[in-house]
């Protein structure tokens, strides 16, 4: 379980690296980033493993976009997407990992 936690946070770090290289962004860029994050969050929901942090990042992205701060909105959307992807990884890896803990 400890290795799964390390892997999860390593994945979040790697997926978030792209956020630092954002330049002036447009509403279209935001919509694309938000759509990707929303799709990943829906997949996490299908696996019944949505995280509150992901929802908060999506809300932050929407709020920033409403204020026309698309750089911040895209950053938050990409963070939400990374969190959703890690929650998907967690759900799928734990689905298989518990079998190794079962007493036969």
RODO-105321 format. One record per residue: x, y, z of N, C-alpha, C in turn; residue number from 1; residue in one letter. Coordinates in pm, whole numbers, always signed. Example, Ala and Ser with C-alpha at 12.3 -4.5 7.8 and 13.67 -1.06 7.14 Angstrom:
2
R_npx_npy_npz_capx_capy_capz_cpx_cpy_cpz_nr_rest
R_+1319_-569_+780_+1230_-450_+780_+1320_-330_+780_1_A
R_+1285_-225_+708_+1367_-106_+714_+1290_+3_+787_2_S
END
This chain:
104
R_npx_npy_npz_capx_capy_capz_cpx_cpy_cpz_nr_rest
R_+82_-119_+0_+0_+0_+0_+87_+125_+0_1_X
R_+200_+117_+68_+291_+231_+74_+345_+263_-66_2_X
R_+375_+158_-144_+425_+179_-279_+318_+240_-369_3_X
R_+191_+203_-347_+82_+260_-425_+72_+409_-397_4_X
R_+86_+450_-271_+79_+592_-237_+192_+669_-302_5_X
R_+312_+614_-298_+426_+681_-362_+401_+693_-512_6_X
R_+350_+588_-572_+325_+590_-716_+218_+693_-750_7_X
R_+115_+703_-667_+9_+800_-692_+63_+943_-691_8_X
R_+142_+977_-589_+192_+1113_-578_+298_+1141_-683_9_X
R_+372_+1042_-724_+468_+1061_-833_+394_+1092_-962_10_X
R_+284_+1022_-984_+205_+1045_-1104_+144_+1184_-1103_11_X
R_+94_+1229_-989_+38_+1364_-979_+146_+1466_-1012_12_X
R_+266_+1447_-959_+376_+1541_-985_+409_+1546_-1133_13_X
R_+419_+1430_-1195_+453_+1426_-1337_+345_+1489_-1423_14_X
R_+220_+1463_-1391_+111_+1518_-1471_+95_+1668_-1450_15_X
R_+140_+1719_-1337_+126_+1861_-1308_+240_+1945_-1363_16_X
R_+347_+1884_-1407_+462_+1959_-1456_+423_+2050_-1572_17_X
R_+334_+2007_-1657_+293_+2087_-1771_+229_+2218_-1733_18_X
R_+178_+2230_-1612_+113_+2353_-1570_+209_+2471_-1566_19_X
R_+335_+2448_-1539_+430_+2557_-1523_+463_+2626_-1656_20_X
R_+441_+2559_-1766_+480_+2613_-1895_+367_+2685_-1968_21_X
R_+261_+2720_-1899_+148_+2785_-1965_+180_+2930_-2001_22_X
R_+140_+2969_-2119_+152_+3109_-2160_+12_+3169_-2160_23_X
R_-2_+3289_-2212_-133_+3351_-2220_-228_+3257_-2294_24_X
R_-337_+3226_-2233_-427_+3124_-2286_-561_+3184_-2323_25_X
R_-632_+3113_-2407_-761_+3160_-2454_-874_+3078_-2392_26_X
R_-993_+3124_-2417_-1111_+3052_-2369_-1120_+2915_-2434_27_X
R_-1081_+2905_-2559_-1084_+2775_-2629_-986_+2677_-2563_28_X
R_-868_+2727_-2523_-772_+2642_-2453_-832_+2593_-2321_29_X
R_-900_+2683_-2251_-964_+2645_-2124_-1070_+2538_-2148_30_X
R_-1154_+2559_-2248_-1261_+2462_-2274_-1205_+2323_-2303_31_X
R_-1096_+2317_-2377_-1033_+2188_-2407_-976_+2124_-2280_32_X
R_-908_+2204_-2199_-851_+2152_-2074_-961_+2107_-1979_33_X
R_-1068_+2186_-1969_-1178_+2153_-1879_-1250_+2026_-1927_34_X
R_-1268_+2014_-2057_-1334_+1894_-2111_-1254_+1768_-2079_35_X
R_-1123_+1776_-2092_-1038_+1661_-2060_-1047_+1626_-1911_36_X
R_-1046_+1729_-1827_-1056_+1706_-1682_-1192_+1648_-1647_37_X
R_-1296_+1701_-1707_-1432_+1654_-1679_-1450_+1509_-1724_38_X
R_-1393_+1474_-1838_-1401_+1335_-1887_-1329_+1239_-1792_39_X
R_-1212_+1280_-1746_-1139_+1195_-1651_-1215_+1183_-1520_40_X
R_-1276_+1291_-1475_-1354_+1287_-1350_-1476_+1197_-1365_41_X
R_-1539_+1199_-1483_-1653_+1109_-1506_-1608_+962_-1502_42_X
R_-1491_+935_-1558_-1438_+798_-1553_-1410_+756_-1409_43_X
R_-1354_+848_-1330_-1331_+820_-1188_-1465_+792_-1118_44_X
R_-1566_+867_-1154_-1699_+844_-1098_-1756_+708_-1136_45_X
R_-1731_+668_-1260_-1777_+536_-1305_-1712_+427_-1221_46_X
R_-1587_+452_-1180_-1515_+356_-1097_-1544_+376_-947_47_X
R_-1630_+472_-917_-1669_+505_-778_-1550_+546_-694_48_X
R_-1466_+632_-752_-1347_+677_-681_-1317_+824_-711_49_X
R_-1420_+908_-697_-1399_+1051_-716_-1341_+1111_-589_50_X
R_-1252_+1208_-608_-1188_+1274_-495_-1243_+1415_-479_51_X
R_-1257_+1458_-354_-1303_+1594_-325_-1206_+1697_-382_52_X
R_-1077_+1668_-378_-977_+1761_-431_-996_+1785_-580_53_X
R_-1039_+1683_-652_-1064_+1698_-796_-1182_+1791_-819_54_X
R_-1287_+1771_-743_-1405_+1857_-754_-1370_+2002_-722_55_X
R_-1286_+2021_-620_-1245_+2157_-582_-1164_+2222_-694_56_X
R_-1076_+2145_-758_-995_+2199_-868_-1083_+2233_-988_57_X
R_-1183_+2151_-1015_-1277_+2182_-1124_-1356_+2309_-1094_58_X
R_-1398_+2323_-970_-1472_+2444_-930_-1383_+2567_-941_59_X
R_-1257_+2553_-900_-1162_+2664_-911_-1141_+2702_-1057_60_X
R_-1130_+2602_-1144_-1112_+2628_-1287_-1232_+2704_-1343_61_X
R_-1351_+2662_-1307_-1472_+2728_-1356_-1479_+2872_-1306_62_X
R_-1447_+2892_-1179_-1451_+3026_-1122_-1349_+3118_-1190_63_X
R_-1229_+3068_-1213_-1126_+3148_-1281_-1169_+3181_-1423_64_X
R_-1230_+3086_-1492_-1277_+3111_-1628_-1388_+3215_-1629_65_X
R_-1476_+3208_-1531_-1583_+3308_-1520_-1526_+3449_-1501_66_X
R_-1409_+3457_-1437_-1341_+3585_-1416_-1245_+3619_-1530_67_X
R_-1248_+3538_-1637_-1165_+3557_-1757_-1015_+3542_-1730_68_X
R_-980_+3470_-1624_-840_+3441_-1593_-810_+3301_-1647_69_X
R_-788_+3293_-1777_-777_+3163_-1842_-648_+3090_-1810_70_X
R_-541_+3164_-1778_-418_+3096_-1737_-442_+3017_-1609_71_X
R_-503_+3082_-1510_-533_+3014_-1383_-638_+2905_-1404_72_X
R_-735_+2930_-1489_-840_+2832_-1515_-783_+2705_-1578_73_X
R_-693_+2722_-1673_-632_+2606_-1738_-543_+2530_-1640_74_X
R_-470_+2603_-1559_-385_+2539_-1458_-469_+2454_-1363_75_X
R_-580_+2509_-1317_-668_+2434_-1226_-732_+2315_-1297_76_X
R_-770_+2332_-1422_-830_+2222_-1498_-729_+2110_-1519_77_X
R_-604_+2145_-1548_-501_+2042_-1565_-471_+1972_-1433_78_X
R_-476_+2047_-1324_-458_+1984_-1193_-573_+1887_-1166_79_X
R_-695_+1928_-1197_-811_+1841_-1179_-798_+1715_-1264_80_X
R_-752_+1731_-1387_-734_+1615_-1473_-630_+1519_-1415_81_X
R_-519_+1575_-1366_-415_+1490_-1306_-469_+1416_-1185_82_X
R_-542_+1486_-1100_-600_+1422_-982_-698_+1312_-1021_83_X
R_-782_+1339_-1121_-878_+1239_-1165_-808_+1116_-1221_84_X
R_-700_+1138_-1298_-626_+1025_-1354_-560_+942_-1244_85_X
R_-514_+1008_-1140_-453_+935_-1029_-561_+857_-953_86_X
R_-679_+915_-939_-786_+842_-871_-829_+721_-954_87_X
R_-824_+733_-1086_-852_+618_-1172_-746_+511_-1153_88_X
R_-619_+553_-1151_-509_+460_-1126_-528_+390_-992_89_X
R_-564_+467_-890_-584_+409_-757_-695_+304_-761_90_X
R_-806_+339_-822_-920_+246_-826_-885_+117_-898_91_X
R_-817_+129_-1010_-785_+8_-1087_-676_-75_-1020_92_X
R_-577_-9_-961_-470_-86_-896_-519_-153_-768_93_X
R_-604_-85_-692_-656_-146_-570_-756_-257_-600_94_X
R_-822_-247_-713_-916_-352_-752_-842_-484_-770_95_X
R_-721_-478_-819_-641_-600_-838_-559_-633_-714_96_X
R_-512_-532_-641_-420_-554_-530_-484_-630_-413_97_X
R_-610_-610_-387_-671_-674_-271_-668_-826_-282_98_X
R_-667_-877_-403_-666_-1022_-423_-539_-1085_-367_99_X
R_-432_-1007_-366_-304_-1059_-314_-304_-1062_-161_100_X
R_-397_-995_-98_-404_-990_+46_-500_-1095_+103_101_X
R_-580_-1155_+18_-678_-1252_+61_-610_-1380_+108_102_X
R_-660_-1434_+217_-608_-1559_+270_-675_-1672_+194_103_X
R_-595_-1763_+144_-648_-1875_+64_-659_-2001_+146_104_X
END
